Amino acid sequence: MPQKKHVRCVQPVISLEPSHDDSQTDAGDCNGRQLLSQAAERGDEQQVEFLLKDRQLDPNSRDNDCTPLLRSKLKNHRRVAELLLADSRVDPNCRDSNGRTPLSHAAERGIGELVILLLKNSRVDPDCRDSNGRTPLSRAAECGNGVLVKLLLANSRVDPDCRDGNGRTPLSRAAECGNGVLVKLLLANSRVDPNCRDSSGRTPLSHAAGQNHEHVVEMLIEPARLKPESKDTAGRTPLSWAMNCFVQGSYTKVTNQDCGVVKLLLSQDTVDPNSRDQEGRTPLSWAIEYLPRTEDNLPSVFDLLLNRSRDSLKSKDCYGRTLLSRAAETGKRTAVLDFLLKRENVDPDSSDNAGRTPLWWAAKSGRMTVVESLLARKGVNPESMDNDGHTPLLCAIDNEHTVIIRLLIKRDGITLHKLAQNGTIASLRSLLESGNDVNDANGNTPLRVALEKEQLGIVQLLLRHSAHTEGIMSAEWLHAYNEGASDVVLELSQMSSGRKSVQIVEARRVKIYYCRLFSSYSTWSGCLACNPKVVLERNRSDIFHKFKICKDYDVVFVVGSFPKQLQVADQELSPASLWTECAIAWKMLLPSNSTDKTCWKSTDHFSTLPYGWIPDDGAEFFALFVCRLKENWLEFCATGQERLSRRRLDQLCAKGNSAELIHCLAGDAREWAELRSALRGQIQAAKKFAVKYCRKYDQGNSRRTMHLAIDQFNTDVNEQINRLDQTVKDLLQFEFAWVSINEAHKSTKIATSMNRLSWVTV
């Protein structure tokens, strides 16, 4: 029989005779499992009874932190538990590593017979707490076992309102689980406080509302002593927690039944629908966050809240965020968003404490529909920046929301500049690859911004995306690349696709490619490709040009000079004491399969001009050359005007008594006449070159482009020279008049003296 087999199994091992080894009957297997513990777990009543007869045996010994009694409870072996409890040596309140007793485990597992058995034992503590402060009643309430709860409540030693380590009572646990039977049972006990707060300040009603247990909420708000508006430590009310019910139904349709808890709470006069928690958020704010993403009409809960809380539509929480800001971030319920955007008292561009607008939050969270709705609303600024300088477009880039990036690119004109300024190459590349225009209309391009900040990696990236270089001076390029030497050349290249690149090279390593910007004329003339001997023999006040015919291309050279005053302390120099050269050269290519002159193409530009971009054609290149001559002539005229201003001061101080002033003014008049003649020669030479160039390489609008620049050069500089000439004439006339007056005074004095002498003689 099975029982005999068990006896035979242990008899060879267990000796009932006195033994010198007291631990023999406590011997265990290789896993540390003791014989009594194994027998209790198997439910082997006969073996347990046999082992308990050994008085040297410790019935409370543990293996794997569990006593034999605990093992019998865990396996629901009622008869074994009775045998163990009958032994006075067995501790009925023995605890495991979590401080839990057999009664605690039996209550949690709903083993009614064991609970009854344990409660009958006078040594059992029915209200013992485990390491979490929870009692058997708390465990039974959480599991929803009404029979066991009733049994435990019937025991006078059980505290029906005991609090665990989190301050939770059995009523709090039962309410959270939605067990109406237990809630009713506990509420019927006069010692149970329906408003008891846990360590978070939450009441049973708060927990029931947060889990959407409508029937429990209805039971809890019935007692007159209940406080439905009580706030927890976070300042949230049961109505605020009731918004959690929509989390459980996310992405599904919210029905009117889901709003039952909200309706019940709003039916209470003491419930404030605009109550704010510690974050300044209202129940409506939480509702917007928890509502599922659907395209249906507004859920009834929203209507319920709006009827009682319309004043909170534009209000801000402690973070400065509005309801629209929350709705934009979550992207839930397009109907909710549309409702808010239609309200006149709702600001669609309101900034929170961090400077973030609803559009910013929608872009960051990837809410495409919300972004479209906000961009369509008047008053929304797509270029708004938060306190960290992040725009909605930059947020979309950082979070890789490609569709939103494309939406915002069309409305944003500053993010590209910011990225060019702060050096975020990865974000800039993402923006450019999404189709952002690399240029802007006002001239302050991202490329120029990157050059100012010396962001060379970004400069190269922008050039690869065909950034316009027009308007950028060579000095800006050299400054960005920290090159100030005169023997370096700025090399700017452009492919047919529009992609560009730039680099700084030594003059001796220059090859005939692309566009070269030289820092000085000596460096330019030292390059073999730009060194015709005739240039060095020319008239320095003239404009020299030459067409050099090569096998596959022509080379065009143009060299000009402009007067420049040399400033030397304590030394009077002529205004035209120094002439400075500027020069350009370029290649003209004609496709081998075409004889049409309009097919000539300029390439490989060499220049000492300060303009750091590649001209469209040779005509524009020459126009820039003439423009540079004009600028330098005008600068020289400005220094001449300063010189004449000093002459005027000297004249006023001398009062016609300076013998040198008239000679200086006469010299100035002669020099301006000479400069006017030099200017006339440059204008004629420029026009002569334009005629030759257009006749040889007619490129459509070349003649108009060149002559427009030449005419402007002639008009502007002649106007300044005329003013200077007139100023000299005025000063000369004034000086002659003053000298004449002084001479007249002297003559009068001499005549008076002669009269006096005559009278004395008489």
Secondary structure as UniProt FT lines:
FT   HELIX           2..10
FT   TURN            11..13
FT   TURN            22..23
FT   TURN            25..26
FT   TURN            30..31
FT   HELIX           35..42
FT   HELIX           45..52
FT   TURN            55..56
FT   TURN            59..60
FT   TURN            64..65
FT   HELIX           68..74
FT   TURN            75..76
FT   HELIX           78..86
FT   TURN            88..89
FT   TURN            92..93
FT   TURN            97..98
FT   HELIX           102..109
FT   HELIX           112..120
FT   TURN            122..123
FT   TURN            126..127
FT   TURN            131..132
FT   HELIX           136..143
FT   HELIX           146..153
FT   TURN            156..157
FT   TURN            160..161
FT   TURN            165..166
FT   HELIX           170..177
FT   HELIX           180..187
FT   TURN            190..191
FT   TURN            194..195
FT   TURN            199..200
FT   HELIX           204..210
FT   TURN            211..212
FT   HELIX           214..220
FT   TURN            224..225
FT   TURN            228..229
FT   TURN            233..234
FT   HELIX           238..242
FT   TURN            243..244
FT   HELIX           245..248
FT   TURN            249..251
FT   HELIX           256..259
FT   HELIX           260..266
FT   TURN            269..270
FT   TURN            273..274
FT   TURN            278..279
FT   HELIX           283..290
FT   HELIX           300..308
FT   HELIX           310..312
FT   TURN            318..319
FT   HELIX           323..330
FT   HELIX           334..342
FT   TURN            344..345
FT   TURN            348..349
FT   TURN            353..354
FT   HELIX           358..365
FT   HELIX           368..375
FT   TURN            378..379
FT   TURN            382..383
FT   TURN            387..388
FT   HELIX           392..398
FT   TURN            399..400
FT   HELIX           402..409
FT   TURN            410..411
FT   HELIX           415..422
FT   HELIX           425..433
FT   TURN            434..435
FT   HELIX           446..452
FT   TURN            453..454
FT   HELIX           456..464
FT   TURN            465..466
FT   TURN            470..471
FT   HELIX           474..480
FT   TURN            481..482
FT   TURN            486..487
FT   STRAND          488..494
FT   TURN            496..497
FT   STRAND          500..506
FT   HELIX           507..509
FT   STRAND          515..518
FT   HELIX           521..526
FT   HELIX           528..530
FT   HELIX           533..536
FT   TURN            540..541
FT   STRAND          544..549
FT   STRAND          553..563
FT   TURN            569..570
FT   TURN            575..576
FT   STRAND          579..589
FT   TURN            592..593
FT   HELIX           597..599
FT   STRAND          601..607
FT   HELIX           618..654
FT   TURN            655..656
FT   TURN            659..660
FT   HELIX           661..696
FT   HELIX           702..761
//
